[in-house]
C-alpha cells in the first residue's frame, strides 16, 4: 500500500473526470442540511469547470482537496471528499471539511480519510492541532469525531441558519499528541 491508502480507501487528487460524481453529490439535499445553507442548483458544465480548475491548482499554503476512492468494492468508486482549509501555519492549526456519498456512509471511509490526513499534517507538515466544525443537527459527525479522539472544545450558539431554524455549531479539536495516543505513531 502507498502512504495514501488503507485496506478500504485511497485518497487522491481531484481529477477533471470527477465532475459527474460531484455533480451527483450536489443533488443530495439531505447533506445540504448539514451545511450552513441549501445549495442552489448548478449545471454539470459549471461543476466540470470547477473540477478542471481545482485539478490543476498547485498545492499551496498546505491546502488540498482529496477525493476518497473505495478499495474494497470493484471499480473506481468515488465515495466522498475531504478538503483542508483555514490553515494557520504560524500556530500550526488547520480545519477540514468532509462529505461522504449517502450510499457509502458508516463503512469506515470517513474514519480512514481523516486519519490519513491527520497523520500527514501532524507527522509531515508539523501542524499541531486540527479543528472541525459540526452543526448540532449532525449527530453522526459528532459521534465520528468523538470516536476518533476529538474533544468537544466549544459551542457557538445560533451561528448557522438553515431549514428555517438557527443551529449551534460545535467545535471539535484534536492535537498531534492526542492523535498519536489514540492511533499510534504511524497509522496506516
C-alpha positions as CSV (number, residue, x, y, z in Angstrom):
1,X,0.0,0.0,0.0
2,X,1.1,3.6,-0.5
3,X,1.1,6.3,2.1
4,X,-2.4,7.4,0.9
5,X,-4.1,4.1,1.2
6,X,-5.8,1.9,3.8
7,X,-7.4,-1.5,3.3
8,X,-10.7,0.3,2.4
9,X,-9.7,3.6,0.9
10,X,-7.3,5.5,-1.4
11,X,-7.1,9.3,-1.1
12,X,-6.1,11.0,-4.3
13,X,-6.1,14.4,-6.0
14,X,-9.2,15.6,-7.8
15,X,-9.3,14.9,-11.5
16,X,-11.4,16.6,-14.2
17,X,-13.4,13.4,-14.8
18,X,-14.6,13.5,-11.1
19,X,-17.1,16.2,-12.1
20,X,-20.0,13.9,-12.7
21,X,-19.5,12.4,-9.2
22,X,-19.5,15.9,-7.6
23,X,-22.5,17.0,-9.7
24,X,-24.5,14.0,-8.4
25,X,-23.2,14.6,-4.8
26,X,-24.5,18.1,-5.0
27,X,-28.0,16.8,-5.6
28,X,-28.1,15.2,-2.1
29,X,-30.3,17.7,-0.3
30,X,-30.1,15.7,3.0
31,X,-26.4,16.6,3.1
32,X,-27.3,20.2,2.4
33,X,-28.9,20.3,5.8
34,X,-25.6,19.6,7.4
35,X,-24.1,22.7,5.7
36,X,-24.9,26.2,6.6
37,X,-27.3,26.6,3.6
38,X,-29.2,24.7,1.0
39,X,-27.2,24.9,-2.3
40,X,-28.7,26.4,-5.4
41,X,-29.0,24.1,-8.4
42,X,-25.9,24.1,-10.6
43,X,-25.1,22.8,-14.0
44,X,-22.8,19.9,-14.9
45,X,-20.8,22.4,-17.1
46,X,-20.1,24.6,-14.0
47,X,-19.0,21.6,-12.0
48,X,-16.8,20.4,-14.8
49,X,-15.1,23.9,-14.9
50,X,-14.6,23.8,-11.2
51,X,-13.1,20.3,-11.3
52,X,-10.7,21.3,-14.2
53,X,-9.6,24.4,-12.3
54,X,-9.2,22.6,-8.9
55,X,-7.4,19.6,-10.5
56,X,-4.7,21.9,-11.9
57,X,-4.2,24.2,-8.9
58,X,-0.9,23.9,-7.1
59,X,-0.7,22.5,-3.6
60,X,-0.2,25.9,-2.0
61,X,-0.3,27.0,1.6
62,X,-0.9,23.4,2.6
63,X,-4.5,23.4,1.3
64,X,-5.5,20.3,-0.6
65,X,-8.6,18.7,-2.0
66,X,-8.7,14.9,-1.6
67,X,-11.1,12.5,-3.4
68,X,-12.0,9.4,-1.5
69,X,-11.9,6.2,-3.7
70,X,-13.1,2.9,-2.2
71,X,-10.6,0.0,-2.5
72,X,-13.0,-2.6,-1.1
73,X,-15.5,-2.5,-3.9
74,X,-14.9,-3.3,-7.6
75,X,-14.1,-0.4,-9.9
76,X,-13.0,3.2,-9.4
77,X,-15.8,4.0,-7.0
78,X,-15.6,7.6,-5.6
79,X,-17.2,7.7,-2.2
80,X,-16.5,11.2,-0.9
81,X,-14.1,14.1,-0.5
82,X,-12.1,15.9,2.2
83,X,-10.6,19.3,1.8
84,X,-8.3,21.1,4.2
85,X,-8.8,24.8,4.9
86,X,-8.4,27.6,7.5
87,X,-4.7,26.7,7.8
88,X,-2.7,28.9,10.1
89,X,0.9,27.8,9.7
90,X,2.3,30.1,12.4
91,X,0.2,28.5,15.1
92,X,0.1,25.0,13.4
93,X,-3.7,24.7,13.2
94,X,-6.0,23.7,10.4
95,X,-9.5,22.5,9.6
96,X,-11.1,20.3,7.1
97,X,-14.5,19.6,5.5
98,X,-15.7,16.2,4.7
99,X,-18.5,14.7,2.6
100,X,-19.4,11.0,2.0
101,X,-22.0,9.9,-0.5
102,X,-25.1,8.7,1.3
103,X,-24.7,5.1,-0.1
104,X,-21.2,4.8,1.5
105,X,-21.7,6.3,4.9
106,X,-20.9,4.2,8.1
107,X,-18.5,2.0,6.3
108,X,-15.3,3.4,7.7
109,X,-14.3,5.6,4.7
110,X,-14.6,8.8,6.6
111,X,-12.5,7.5,9.5
112,X,-9.8,6.3,7.3
113,X,-9.7,9.5,5.3
114,X,-9.5,11.6,8.4
115,X,-6.7,9.5,10.0
116,X,-4.7,9.6,6.8
117,X,-4.9,13.4,6.6
118,X,-4.2,13.9,10.3
119,X,-1.2,11.7,10.1
120,X,0.2,13.7,7.1
121,X,-0.5,17.1,8.6
122,X,0.8,16.2,12.0
123,X,3.8,14.0,11.1
124,X,4.9,15.5,7.8
125,X,3.9,19.2,7.9
126,X,4.3,19.7,11.6
127,X,0.9,21.0,12.3
128,X,-0.1,20.6,16.0
129,X,-3.9,21.0,16.2
130,X,-6.9,20.2,14.0
131,X,-10.4,21.6,14.5
132,X,-13.6,20.6,12.8
133,X,-17.0,22.4,12.9
134,X,-20.0,20.2,13.4
135,X,-23.6,21.5,13.3
136,X,-25.9,20.4,16.0
137,X,-28.2,18.7,13.5
138,X,-25.4,16.2,12.5
139,X,-25.0,13.8,15.5
140,X,-23.4,11.2,13.2
141,X,-20.5,13.6,12.5
142,X,-20.2,14.4,16.3
143,X,-20.1,10.7,17.1
144,X,-17.5,10.0,14.3
145,X,-15.1,12.7,15.6
146,X,-15.5,11.7,19.2
147,X,-14.8,8.1,18.2
148,X,-11.6,9.3,16.5
149,X,-10.4,11.1,19.7
150,X,-11.5,14.6,19.0
151,X,-12.6,16.6,22.1
152,X,-15.6,18.9,22.1
153,X,-13.9,22.3,22.7
154,X,-16.8,24.6,22.5
155,X,-20.1,25.6,21.1
156,X,-21.0,28.7,19.2
157,X,-24.7,29.3,19.7
158,X,-27.1,30.0,16.9
159,X,-24.4,30.6,14.3
160,X,-26.0,28.6,11.5
161,X,-29.3,29.3,9.9
162,X,-30.8,26.6,7.6
163,X,-34.2,24.9,7.2
164,X,-35.9,27.8,8.9
165,X,-34.1,27.4,12.2
166,X,-31.0,28.6,14.0
167,X,-28.4,25.9,14.9
168,X,-25.4,25.8,17.2
169,X,-22.0,24.9,15.8
170,X,-19.9,22.5,17.8
171,X,-16.1,22.9,17.6
172,X,-14.1,19.7,18.0
173,X,-10.3,19.5,18.2
174,X,-7.5,17.0,18.4
175,X,-3.8,17.7,19.0
176,X,-0.9,15.8,17.4
177,X,-0.2,14.1,20.8
178,X,-3.8,13.1,21.2
179,X,-3.8,11.6,17.7
180,X,-0.7,9.6,18.3
181,X,-2.0,8.3,21.6
182,X,-5.3,7.2,20.0
183,X,-4.0,5.9,16.7
184,X,-0.3,5.1,17.1
185,X,2.8,6.8,15.9
186,X,2.3,5.7,12.3
187,X,-1.3,5.0,11.4
188,X,-1.7,3.4,8.0
